[in-house]
Amino acid sequence: MDIALELVSLVIAWYSERLAAEENAQTPDVARIAELDAAQEACAGDLERVRRAGPEELAQIVADYRERYRSLSGL
């Protein structure tokens, strides 16, 4: 469960950084802010899912968030 929590938290942090940057931009993109905020909220919901998940669901969350983080961060 610790790995799943860490991966979801990393993705939430990525969205937080992008949200802050967009909100502080000279001309913030309101649509982008809404998109980032919605994605971050979905991740927050997944944190709760991690806490209730069984082994198979945890493995899927880890795989999903590992790929998502790699995609978002360009790794």
C-alpha positions in Angstrom: 0.0 0.0 0.0 2.9 2.4 0.7 4.1 2.3 -2.9 0.5 3.1 -4.2 0.2 6.0 -1.7 3.5 7.4 -2.7 2.8 7.2 -6.5 -0.6 8.8 -6.1 1.0 11.5 -4.0 3.6 12.1 -6.6 1.0 12.6 -9.3 -1.0 14.9 -7.0 2.2 16.9 -6.4 2.8 17.2 -10.1 -0.7 18.6 -10.6 -0.2 21.0 -7.6 3.0 22.4 -9.2 1.3 22.9 -12.6 -1.8 24.5 -10.9 0.4 26.9 -9.0 2.3 27.8 -12.2 -0.8 28.3 -14.2 -2.5 30.4 -11.4 0.6 32.6 -11.2 1.0 33.0 -14.9 0.6 36.5 -16.3 -2.5 35.4 -18.2 -3.9 32.3 -16.4 -5.7 29.8 -18.6 -8.9 29.2 -16.7 -9.8 26.1 -18.7 -6.4 24.6 -18.0 -6.7 25.4 -14.3 -10.1 23.6 -14.3 -8.6 20.6 -16.1 -5.7 20.3 -13.7 -7.9 20.8 -10.7 -10.3 18.1 -11.8 -7.5 15.7 -12.4 -6.0 16.5 -9.0 -9.4 15.9 -7.3 -9.7 12.5 -9.1 -6.3 11.6 -7.7 -7.4 12.6 -4.2 -10.3 10.2 -4.6 -7.9 7.5 -5.6 -6.0 8.0 -2.3 -9.1 6.8 -0.6 -9.4 3.9 -3.0 -5.9 2.9 -2.1 -6.8 2.7 1.6 -9.7 0.3 0.8 -8.2 -1.7 -2.0 -7.4 -5.4 -2.0 -4.1 -6.7 -3.4 -5.2 -7.0 -7.0 -6.7 -3.5 -7.1 -3.6 -2.1 -5.4 -1.4 -3.7 -8.0 -3.5 -2.1 -10.7 -3.4 1.3 -9.0 0.4 1.1 -8.8 0.7 0.2 -12.5 -1.7 2.9 -13.5 0.0 5.6 -11.4 3.5 4.5 -12.3 2.6 5.0 -16.0 0.7 8.2 -15.4 3.7 9.7 -13.4 6.1 8.7 -16.2 3.9 10.2 -18.8 3.3 13.5 -16.9 7.0 13.9 -15.9 8.5 12.9 -19.2 10.5 10.0 -17.7 
